[in-house]
Structure formats: C-alpha cells, structure tokens
C-alpha cells in the first residue's frame, strides 16, 4: 500500500469521524465551533473556519474560526464578497471546491494578516438541495498540503456539515415557533384577565418584550378626535419617558404607527434606515426593525402596537402570525376594559344622583327641624318685648324663657356642626389617614384596646379635608361603639378601581334590621333616644360625597355593622422641605404616624428635631410644635408648662381637625398659632416660613 493510499484512507476515516460528531449537534454556535476544532484536531490542520451567506447573498460571513485568529476575525465582522477575489468567494459562486497549493501564487487567495503562516488552503462549498449556503476553509502551514482527491474526502464531511446546519436551522425554527405560540398564548391569557386599562397596557408591553426577547414595544390609542395615536404604555425607561412627554403620532402616512392606524393594516420595516416613513426616535437609537400592528375590534380601529428589534430583518412569518394573534387578543381586552370603565362611570353617576337626593332630603328635613326650634324662640322674644313695653316683666318667667332660648340655640349650633362642621370645608389634599383616625378616636374617647387597625401602605394617604374627614370618621366610630360590641376594626386598602381606596369601619355590635337600614341615612332618624340627633351617618355621607367619594352600609341584625367609605387615593410627597430660617424644632407629640412622617420629611434638611413629652425640661428651639391630640400627656399641662418656660410665642398647635373656638383660645393664651397638620413637604415648608 502506497503512502498516498494510506494517507487517503486516513483522511476518509478522519472525515467519517468528524461527520459523525457534527451531525449530533443541534445548537448552531456549538456546531460551528466544534466543527473547526474537530477538523483541526482530526486532520492536524493549521486553521479551519465556517462561513455562511448573509441574507442578501452578497457576502460570506465568518461564523466560527479556530483559535485566537478566528475569534479576532469574528469580532471584526470578517466577511468575503461572493465571487470576489478570495478562495471562499469563488468556491461559493462556482459551488465547487478550490485548492491553493501555494497561496503566494494563488490569484484568488485573500491575504489575511491574522493567518500569516498559511501556505496551502482548501475551500469547500456547503451545499443543501443544490443550493450553496456557505463554505468551509481549511488551511495548512505546508505548501502543496492538499491533493485533488482530498477534496472528495473532505467534501463528504462538508456535505454532512451543510445537512447539520440545515437541521440546526429547522430545529431553531421549530423551537422559535413553539416559543412564539407559547408567548402569544401567554399574552392572550394574561391581558384578557386585566380589566383596568392603566394596568393592562403596561403589563402588555412587558409581556411582549420579555416573551419575544424584543428591544421595545409600545401601545398607542387613538385620541377622542381620531387625529392622533397617543402612546399610552411603553417598555422600559424609554417608554416611561415618552409617555411622560405625551408622545403622539399623527394618523396618516408620515410614520409607521400613523400609517398602520390610517390603513388598518400591518406595517413592517426590516431595515428602518431604508424605510421612508419610519419615525426616527432619539429614545430608541438601536432600533433596526419595526413592526406596527393595528388594534381592531369589530370594524373600529382602537390604536396600534409598535414592536421593535435591534436586529435587521428580525421578524419572520411566524413572528407576524403570532403577533397578529396577540394584537387581536389585546384589542378585545382594551375594548372590555373600556366597557368596564363606562359601566363604572354609569354606576358612579347613579350613586352621585342617590347622594344628591339624600342630601336634598337631609337639607329639607334639617330646615324643618331648625324652623321648629326657632319658632318658640321668636314667639318668646315677641312676648318678652310686649311685657317690657307694658312694664310687666316677671323675672322668674324671664329666666325660664332665657333658658329655653339658650337650649334651643345650643341644639341648633350642635345640629349645624353635625351636618357641616365647625368651619368651612378646605380644598381636599393628601392627608395621612392613620393620623385622622387617631384624632377621631381620641376626640370621641375611644380606647386603643377596642380598636384594631389595618392600613395597607398603598392606602396610607387619602384625598380629603382632614377636619371634615376626622368628623365623619368620628361619627362612624361613635356609632360603632354605641352599637354595644366589644371591638371595632378599621381597615384601608386600594380597590381595583384606579385611584380609589376602600376604608371599612366594622363593629361586632347589635347590627341593624332591614327596616332600620333603609332609614339609616335619613337625617334625625335614631334608635337611641332623644339625646341623639340621628345625624352621624348623614353627616358622614355629606363629607364623603364632598370629597368625590361614596359611602355604603352593610349590616345584619345581631352580627354587627360595616360602613365602607370609597375615597380618592392620596399620595406621599416627593418634593423637598425648605426650612427657611428654622434650624431647630421641639416636637411635643406621641410616637405616632404623624411624628414619624415629620421626621421623614425633615431628612435631608439641616433642621435639628427633638421629640419629647417631658414637661420638666425643654431644650432650646426656634420653633415648638405641639400635637393638639396627645394621648400620653395632658395638652393643658403642656401649654401651661410652655407658657411658664417663656416658649408660648414660639409654639404652634397642630391638629388634623381645626376648631375656631379652640384656635381663638390658644391665641388668647399667647400661642404663636394653631393650624392643620402638614402632610406634605410643601405644606411643611409653608409652616416653617
């Protein structure tokens, strides 16, 4: 057996081993890199590399190369023109193997600085179904290292590699198709279960980008006039920034989204640099492919979805099919959410009408009641005037008459305060509900051990007038205690209705019969005797409705009562406190929610805050803040001690429920001021000026 025969047999065996190893690999990355390693290890060659055609069939792009040289060329994006002045280019163009026995003399050899020792090269086409998909380069440091018969031996391995590449592509396509279908089903399943539009749209763009591995997604909805597509949700920081800016695109053919909405059809830009109507967006500089999908329900176009990739020609037919299915699901979900919003608005309108009807009834009955109380006063005054004119005044009778007048006037004032409070209502603001609740409980003398409080952190703030809400909560708490139960549970939490909190006050007392429940909202109705005016619930309803909320009652005889208030949600302050000239504050307060809020708001300032209830020694301070509703020490003792210490002129009384009579008294006692508590940085800054 000649040396050439032995060499050829060795080459065939090595080729067979390489082919067996290659055909078992389905991952493209592993396939290419294992191929070049196997070729070099089995045959002892200097270098091997795998090239594949680009999408336009203009260049052969290096996908894997042996060693450091291969990695360096891949990082550089190494590619060779088809049919150009290179072994690989000529091999693919002619679909036949090429051998360069001495690359220095080969006219089509591409001189490569990364492979300076190459003296011989063989290029083998990768052919599938008579179509060249790429090429394999094999290089040696020896001259004339390859023979013509080597082409036949190694071409068998190259053919196996081409089949393996095709199998890998088909496997990836199947995996991608399965992943896309799974993602489309997930989008359809999750978005159709969300009925709040403000939650639905952001969740949708997150799911699309995460499930499909995309660069960006955004949802546009038409404005009321149908002139603009307005961005309602966008993925990531870019999306949030554009939503905050009010990003919108005119319906028409000047943008992908505008054209999609106007025509009601999908638009695709495989390379946005070549797309005439692509909107160049500074927030999304890496977009290379974009697809705009219309959101259509029935015959109505609701808006469009933009889906963007950082890769050129990123969308396949499978992508388009599954994403169209997703868009159909989303359009149904958007329509459902809008219908729910319309139903809620209709329901709210009915509730508002009911509230106004109840308030009208309450006002009418209150006027009759006050009229009945004032009639004896006017008659008595007229009779007294006649007696004075006739000089027949009976002192004993006069005292009796004046007592009756005083009693009636006091009752009228009491009813007025029950119905509308002691002062005019303030503009609703974000207030700390825990503080309002604490004040209401202290004012009504309700012990802490009787109360159970559960406030969701997301429901910490409510939009209302703190004075009026304190009065409403106090009325309900007092009713709960007088119902004869052992405990009262107060809870606050967000509802599914965006921006609305539910505040429940639940007792385990006697409860109400159905007949009593029907009359519970009527003014002056009471089951507790003549000392009660029956205005607690009507007054609470008035306060809640003035804050654009609503109130409901659930009760069962013998099993307690729950009053539910649905109130607009407030928010914690995000601004910073401006302390002005105040450098130190003495806070006289319990360790409660508002005291903790004050500490939090003063963080980041240079104001020194000292909290104490020790009346024997007061540290020096520019400003003294006193909580009007103290549990641990008497307010009277506090004010007396501050006056003795000469600090009255620096003292401000703070309360969640302001009362003009008490404010007047504090000012007479020499205090600097008395005002409502600040619950935001801006309000605190105003106080410190």
C-alpha positions, 0 to 999 in steps of 0.5 A: 500500500502506497503512502498516498493510499494510506494517507487517503484512507486516513483522511476518509476515516478522519472525515467519517469521524468528524461527520459523525460528531457534527451531525449530533449537534443541534445548537448552531454556535456549538456546531460551528465551533466544534466543527473547526476544532474537530477538523483541526484536531482530526486532520492536524490542520493549521486553521479551519473556519465556517462561513455562511451567506448573509441574507442578501447573498452578497457576502460570506460571513465568518461564523466560527474560526479556530483559535485566537485568529478566528475569534479576532476575525469574528469580532471584526465582522470578517466577511468575503464578497461572493465571487470576489477575489478570495478562495471562499468567494469563488468556491461559493459562486462556482459551488465547487471546491478550490485548492491553493497549493501555494497561496503566494501564487494563488490569484484568488487567495485573500491575504489575511494578516491574522493567518500569516503562516498559511501556505496551502488552503482548501475551500469547500462549498456547503451545499443543501438541495443544490443550493450553496449556503456557505463554505468551509476553509481549511488551511495548512502551514505546508505548501502543496498540503492538499491533493485533488482527491482530498477534496472528495474526502473532505467534501463528504464531511462538508456535505454532512456539515451543510445537512447539520446546519440545515437541521440546526436551522429547522430545529431553531425554527421549530423551537422559535415557533413553539416559543412564539405560540407559547408567548402569544398564548401567554399574552392572550391569557394574561391581558384578557384577565386585566380589566383596568386599562392603566394596568393592562397596557403596561403589563402588555408591553412587558409581556411582549418584550420579555416573551419575544426577547424584543428591544421595545414595544409600545401601545398607542390609542387613538385620541377622542378626535381620531387625529392622533395615536397617543402612546399610552404604555411603553417598555422600559425607561424609554417608554416611561419617558415618552409617555411622560412627554405625551408622545403622539403620532399623527394618523396618516402616512408620515410614520409607521404607527400613523400609517398602520392606524390610517390603513388598518393594516400591518406595517413592517420595516426590516431595515428602518434606515431604508424605510421612508416613513419610519419615525426616527426616535432619539429614545430608541437609537438601536432600533433596526426593525419595526413592526406596527400592528393595528388594534381592531375590534369589530370594524373600529380601529382602537390604536396600534402596537409598535414592536421593535428589534435591534436586529435587521430583518428580525421578524419572520412569518411566524413572528407576524402570525403570532403577533397578529394573534396577540394584537387581536387578543389585546384589542378585545381586552382594551375594548372590555376594559373600556366597557368596564370603565363606562359601566363604572362611570354609569354606576358612579353617576347613579350613586352621585344622583342617590347622594344628591337626593339624600342630601336634598332630603337631609337639607329639607328635613334639617330646615324643618327641624331648625324652623321648629326650634326657632319658632318658640324662640321668636314667639318668646322674644315677641312676648318678652318685648310686649311685657317690657313695653307694658312694664310687666316683666316677671323675672322668674318667667324671664329666666325660664324663657332665657333658658329655653332660648339658650337650649334651643340655640345650643341644639341648633349650633350642635345640629349645624356642626353635625351636618357641616362642621365647625368651619368651612370645608378646605380644598381636599389634599393628601392627608395621612389617614392613620393620623385622622383616625387617631384624632377621631378616636381620641376626640370621641374617647375611644380606647386603643384596646377596642380598636384594631387597625389595618392600613395597607401602605398603598392606602396610607394617604387619602384625598380629603379635608382632614377636619371634615374627614376626622368628623365623619370618621368620628361619627362612624366610630361613635356609632360603632361603639354605641352599637354595644360590641366589644371591638371595632376594626378599621381597615384601608386598602386600594380597590381595583378601581384606579385611584380609589381606596376602600376604608371599612369601619366594622363593629361586632355590635347589635347590627341593624334590621332591614327596616332600620337600614333603609332609614339609616341615612335619613337625617334625625332618624335614631334608635337611641333616644332623644339625646341623639340627633340621628345625624352621624351617618348623614353627616358622614355621607355629606363629607364623603360625597364632598370629597368625590367619594361614596359611602355604603352600609352593610349590616345584619341584625345581631352580627354587627355593622360595616360602613365602607367609605370609597375615597380618592387615593392620596399620595406621599410627597416627593418634593423637598422641605425648605426650612427657611430660617428654622434650624431647630424644632421641639416636637411635643407629640406621641410616637405616632404616624404623624411624628414619624412622617415629620421626621421623614420629611425633615431628612435631608434638611439641616433642621435639628428635631427633638421629640419629647413629652417631658414637661420638666425640661425643654431644650432650646428651639426656634420653633415648638410644635405641639400635637393638639391630640396627645394621648400620653400627656395632658395638652393643658399641662403642656401649654401651661408648662410652655407658657411658664418656660417663656416658649408660648410665642414660639409654639404652634398647635397642630391638629388634623381637625381645626376648631375656631373656638379652640384656635381663638383660645390658644391665641388668647393664651399667647400661642404663636398659632394653631393650624392643620397638620402638614402632610406634605413637604410643601405644606411643611415648608409653608409652616416653617416660613 
